[in-house]
Amino acid sequence: MAKESMKAREVKRARLVKKYAAKREELKAQGDWEALQKLPRNASPVRLHNRCQLSGRPKGYMRQFGISRINFREMANKGLIPGITKSSW
């Protein structure tokens, strides 16, 4: 389980990226690199990191479901994810 502060930091970064997205595109189109550097660092989409929505785990993230592999496995075994079944052959 990730610390709440780490989860909150990622949410804050996502909010900043969304806020400055239009301004970043405009500055890039103009080629104004100096003004682009004056924007907050966390406004850059490169700084975002995918985290599990349930536990906040940064590694083993499955994009299609938005959760970590561990939570995916638990939920799939309980039948909470529609269309996912444990394979056996």
C-alpha positions as CSV (number, residue, x, y, z in Angstrom):
1,M,0.0,0.0,0.0
2,A,1.4,3.3,-1.1
3,K,1.5,6.3,1.3
4,E,-1.4,8.6,1.0
5,S,1.0,11.5,0.3
6,M,2.3,9.7,-2.8
7,K,-1.2,9.2,-4.1
8,A,-2.1,12.8,-3.4
9,R,1.1,14.0,-5.2
10,E,0.1,12.1,-8.4
11,V,-3.4,13.5,-8.3
12,K,-1.9,17.0,-7.9
13,R,0.4,16.4,-10.9
14,A,-2.4,15.2,-13.0
15,R,-4.4,18.3,-12.2
16,L,-1.5,20.6,-13.1
17,V,-0.9,18.7,-16.4
18,K,-4.6,19.2,-17.3
19,K,-4.5,22.9,-16.2
20,Y,-1.4,23.8,-18.3
21,A,-2.0,21.5,-21.3
22,A,-3.4,24.2,-23.6
23,K,-0.8,26.8,-22.6
24,R,2.0,24.2,-23.2
25,E,0.7,23.4,-26.7
26,E,0.5,27.1,-27.5
27,L,4.0,27.8,-26.3
28,K,5.4,24.8,-28.2
29,A,3.7,25.9,-31.4
30,Q,5.3,29.4,-31.1
31,G,8.6,27.9,-30.2
32,D,8.9,29.9,-27.1
33,W,11.1,27.6,-25.1
34,E,12.0,30.1,-22.4
35,A,8.4,30.7,-21.4
36,L,7.9,26.9,-21.5
37,Q,10.7,26.4,-19.0
38,K,9.0,28.9,-16.6
39,L,5.9,26.7,-16.3
40,P,5.8,24.5,-13.2
41,R,7.8,21.3,-13.5
42,N,4.9,19.1,-12.5
43,A,2.9,20.6,-15.4
44,S,4.8,18.3,-17.8
45,P,3.0,15.1,-18.7
46,V,6.3,13.2,-18.6
47,R,6.3,13.5,-14.9
48,L,3.1,11.5,-14.4
49,H,3.4,7.9,-13.3
50,N,0.7,5.3,-13.5
51,R,-0.5,4.1,-10.1
52,C,-3.0,1.5,-9.1
53,Q,-6.3,3.1,-8.3
54,L,-6.9,0.9,-5.3
55,S,-3.5,0.5,-3.6
56,G,-1.4,3.2,-5.2
57,R,1.2,0.6,-6.2
58,P,3.5,2.2,-8.9
59,K,4.9,-1.1,-10.4
60,G,3.0,-3.9,-12.1
61,Y,0.3,-1.5,-13.4
62,M,-2.1,-2.9,-16.0
63,R,-3.3,0.0,-18.2
64,Q,-6.4,-1.7,-19.5
65,F,-7.8,-2.0,-16.0
66,G,-6.1,0.8,-14.1
67,I,-5.0,-1.5,-11.3
68,S,-1.9,-3.4,-10.3
69,R,-1.4,-7.0,-11.2
70,I,-1.9,-8.1,-7.6
71,N,-5.3,-6.4,-7.2
72,F,-6.2,-7.7,-10.7
73,R,-5.5,-11.3,-9.7
74,E,-7.5,-11.0,-6.5
75,M,-10.5,-9.4,-8.2
76,A,-10.4,-11.9,-11.1
77,N,-10.3,-14.9,-8.7
78,K,-13.4,-13.4,-6.9
79,G,-15.2,-12.9,-10.2
80,L,-15.3,-9.1,-9.8
81,I,-14.0,-8.3,-13.3
82,P,-16.5,-9.3,-16.0
83,G,-15.2,-11.4,-18.8
84,I,-12.1,-12.6,-17.0
85,T,-11.8,-16.2,-15.9
86,K,-8.9,-18.2,-14.6
87,S,-7.5,-20.3,-17.5
88,S,-6.9,-24.0,-17.1
89,W,-5.9,-26.6,-19.7
